[in-house]
């Protein structure tokens, strides 16, 4: 067991420890093996996280550098200059979004985010989020409708706004030209239910199980402008408010994200 501890200290989590005893030493050995398995899982998750972050930062940085070099050309046509500038602006915004989401995730993971819970009108907040992205809805020719019951909700308004923004921007991003989005807010005796329903490209059933994993993006069509962190943030914030997120989707038909908050837990 002493030798196994030395291997753990050197980040070797595959040291075989087999002590077939039924006393306290045997129980300690079993607990040690469980700890070793968990440490191995955490180490793999950490390395995967670092790898994903590095990749997601490097890609836009390389694009910014490449198009900045092209802009230095003295004979560059005006149309190309505008196109390259737009790409640099888009990639800079992508980096800004990634940084902001990583900071939020780190705060949530460490329990360091200062929850500021108070009563606020949830229906009005949802309307403000829709208004904020009205220009994108018009640009993408997407029709939006909502049915929001007047509701005073006790929670962290700033955190919850992240939830609605992520769900709405996803519904816009992965919709179809001329598509639609429906948002509903209902209050029942024991729960509050918020629903975002879109007529977009949909998600396959196998992919739904990984949808809330960090950096997971379903396919190439779902990688545009995304960081793969938004839905993970959604799930964590909803969980902080004692809620759950359900997803129903059909490829080519659309997706419905349903958030349920238990009133007796709020």
C-alpha positions in Angstrom: 0.0 0.0 0.0 3.0 2.3 0.7 4.3 1.5 -2.8 0.9 2.2 -4.3 0.8 5.6 -2.6 4.2 6.5 -4.1 2.8 5.7 -7.5 -0.2 7.9 -6.9 2.0 10.8 -5.9 3.8 10.4 -9.3 0.4 10.5 -11.1 0.4 6.8 -12.0 -3.2 5.8 -11.3 -2.9 2.2 -12.7 -1.0 0.6 -9.8 -2.6 -2.8 -9.1 -3.5 -3.2 -5.4 -5.0 -6.5 -4.5 -5.3 -7.3 -0.8 -8.0 -10.0 -0.5 -8.8 -9.5 3.2 -12.1 -9.0 5.1 -10.6 -6.8 7.9 -9.9 -3.1 8.1 -6.9 -3.5 5.8 -9.0 -5.1 3.1 -11.6 -2.3 3.4 -8.8 0.3 3.2 -7.5 -1.4 0.1 -10.9 -1.3 -1.6 -11.3 2.4 -0.7 -7.8 3.0 -2.1 -8.7 1.4 -5.4 -11.9 3.5 -5.6 -9.9 6.6 -5.0 -7.3 5.6 -7.6 -10.1 5.1 -10.2 -11.6 8.5 -9.4 -8.3 10.2 -9.5 -7.6 8.6 -12.9 -11.0 9.8 -14.2 -10.3 13.4 -12.9 -6.9 13.4 -14.4 -8.3 12.4 -17.8 -11.0 15.0 -17.6 -8.5 17.7 -16.7 -6.2 16.8 -19.6 -9.2 16.7 -22.0 -10.4 20.1 -20.7 -7.0 21.7 -21.2 -6.7 20.2 -24.7 -10.2 21.4 -25.7 -9.5 24.9 -24.3 -6.1 25.1 -26.1 -7.7 24.0 -29.4 -10.6 26.4 -29.1 -8.3 29.3 -28.4 -5.8 28.5 -31.0 -8.2 28.2 -33.9 -9.6 31.8 -33.8 -6.1 33.2 -32.9 -4.6 31.7 -36.0 -7.5 33.1 -38.1 -7.0 36.6 -36.6 -3.2 36.4 -37.2 -3.7 35.1 -40.8 -6.2 37.7 -41.8 -4.3 40.5 -40.1 -1.3 39.6 -42.2 -3.4 39.7 -45.3 -4.7 43.2 -44.3 -1.1 44.5 -44.4 -1.0 43.9 -48.2 -0.7 47.4 -49.9 -2.7 46.5 -52.9 -5.7 44.8 -51.1 -9.1 45.5 -52.8 -11.6 47.3 -50.6 -14.1 44.4 -50.7 -11.4 42.0 -49.4 -10.4 44.4 -46.7 -13.9 44.6 -45.4 -14.4 40.8 -45.6 -11.1 40.2 -43.7 -12.0 42.8 -41.1 -15.4 41.1 -40.5 -13.7 37.7 -40.0 -11.3 39.2 -37.5 -14.2 40.9 -35.6 -16.1 37.6 -35.6 -13.2 35.6 -34.3 -12.4 38.2 -31.6 -16.0 38.0 -30.4 -15.7 34.2 -30.3 -12.6 34.5 -28.1 -14.4 37.0 -25.8 -17.4 34.6 -25.5 -15.2 31.6 -24.8 -13.2 33.5 -22.1 -16.4 34.8 -20.4 -18.0 31.3 -20.4 -14.8 29.7 -19.0 -14.6 32.2 -16.2 -18.3 31.6 -15.3 -17.8 27.8 -15.4 -14.8 28.1 -13.2 -16.7 30.2 -10.7 -19.6 27.7 -10.7 -17.3 24.7 -10.3 -15.5 26.2 -7.4 -18.6 27.4 -5.7 -17.1 30.8 -5.8 -19.9 32.5 -7.7 -21.7 34.9 -5.3 -25.3 33.9 -5.7 -27.5 37.1 -5.5 -31.0 35.7 -5.1 -34.0 37.9 -5.0 -37.6 38.0 -6.3 -37.8 39.3 -9.8 -40.4 39.1 -12.7 -39.3 36.1 -14.7 -41.7 36.9 -17.5 -40.3 40.4 -18.0 -36.8 39.0 -18.0 -37.7 36.6 -20.8 -39.3 39.4 -22.8 -36.1 41.5 -22.5 -33.9 38.6 -23.7 -36.1 38.2 -26.8 -36.0 42.0 -27.4 -32.2 41.9 -27.1 -31.9 39.4 -29.9 -34.7 40.7 -32.1 -32.2 41.9 -34.7 -30.9 38.4 -35.1 -34.3 36.9 -35.4 -35.1 39.4 -38.2 -31.8 38.8 -39.9 -32.4 35.1 -39.9 -36.1 35.5 -40.9 -37.2 33.5 -37.8 -40.7 34.1 -36.4 -40.9 34.1 -32.6 -43.9 33.9 -30.3 -44.2 33.6 -26.6 -46.8 33.0 -24.0 -45.5 34.0 -20.6 -47.6 33.9 -17.4 -46.8 36.8 -15.0 -44.5 35.3 -12.4 -42.3 36.6 -9.6 -39.4 34.2 -9.3 -36.9 33.9 -6.5 -33.4 33.3 -7.9 -30.2 34.9 -9.3 -31.5 37.0 -12.2 -28.0 37.5 -13.7 -27.2 33.8 -13.8 -30.7 32.9 -15.2 -30.3 35.4 -17.9 -27.3 33.4 -19.1 -29.6 30.4 -19.4 -32.3 32.1 -21.5 -29.6 33.7 -23.7 -27.9 30.4 -24.4 -31.2 28.7 -25.2 -32.5 31.4 -27.4 -29.2 31.9 -29.4 -29.0 28.1 -29.9 -32.6 28.1 -31.2 -31.7 30.9 -33.6 -28.4 29.4 -34.7 -29.6 25.9 -35.4 -33.0 26.9 -36.9 -34.0 26.9 -40.6 -34.6 29.9 -42.8 -38.1 31.1 -42.2 -38.3 28.9 -39.1 -40.0 29.6 -35.7 -39.3 29.7 -32.0 -41.9 29.4 -29.3 -41.2 30.3 -25.6 -43.6 29.5 -22.8 -43.6 30.2 -19.1 -46.1 28.4 -16.9 -46.6 28.2 -13.2 -48.2 25.1 -11.6 -48.9 24.2 -8.0 -45.5 22.6 -7.4 -43.3 23.8 -10.3 -42.4 26.5 -12.7 -41.9 25.4 -16.3 -40.0 27.3 -19.0 -40.0 25.9 -22.5 -38.0 26.8 -25.7 -39.3 25.1 -28.8 -37.7 25.6 -32.2 -38.2 24.3 -35.8 -34.5 23.7 -36.4 -32.2 21.0 -37.6 -32.8 18.8 -34.5 -30.5 16.5 -32.5 -30.1 12.8 -32.9 -31.1 10.6 -30.0 -27.6 9.3 -29.3 -26.2 12.9 -29.2 -28.7 14.1 -26.6 -27.0 12.0 -23.9 -23.7 14.0 -24.5 -25.4 17.4 -25.1 -24.4 18.9 -21.8 -20.8 17.7 -21.8 -18.3 20.5 -22.0 -17.0 21.3 -25.5 -19.3 18.7 -27.0 -20.7 19.8 -30.4 -23.0 17.4 -32.2 -21.6 17.7 -35.8 -20.0 20.1 -38.2 -23.3 22.0 -38.6 -23.4 22.7 -34.9 -19.8 24.0 -34.6 -20.4 27.4 -36.2 -19.7 30.3 -33.7 -20.1 27.9 -30.8 -17.8 27.0 -27.9 -19.5 23.8 -26.7 -19.9 25.3 -23.2 -23.3 27.0 -23.3 -25.5 24.0 -22.4 -23.1 22.9 -19.7 -23.5 26.3 -18.2 -27.3 26.1 -18.6 -27.4 22.8 -16.7 -25.2 24.0 -13.8 -27.2 27.2 -13.3 -30.5 25.4 -13.5 -29.2 22.9 -10.9 -28.1 25.7 -8.6 -31.8 26.8 -8.7 -32.9 23.2 -7.8 -34.1 22.7 -11.4 -33.7 20.2 -14.2 -33.3 20.5 -18.0 -35.1 18.0 -20.3 -34.5 17.8 -24.1 -36.8 16.4 -26.7 -35.7 16.5 -30.3 -36.2 15.0 -33.8 -33.7 15.4 -36.6 -35.1 17.7 -39.3 -38.1 18.7 -37.2 -36.7 20.7 -34.2 -35.9 20.7 -30.5 -37.6 21.5 -27.3 -35.7 22.4 -24.1 -37.8 22.3 -21.0 -36.6 23.7 -17.6 -38.5 22.7 -14.5 -38.0 24.5 -11.1 -39.7 22.8 -8.1 -41.5 25.5 -6.1 -40.9 23.8 -2.8 -37.2 23.9 -3.4 -36.9 27.6 -4.4 
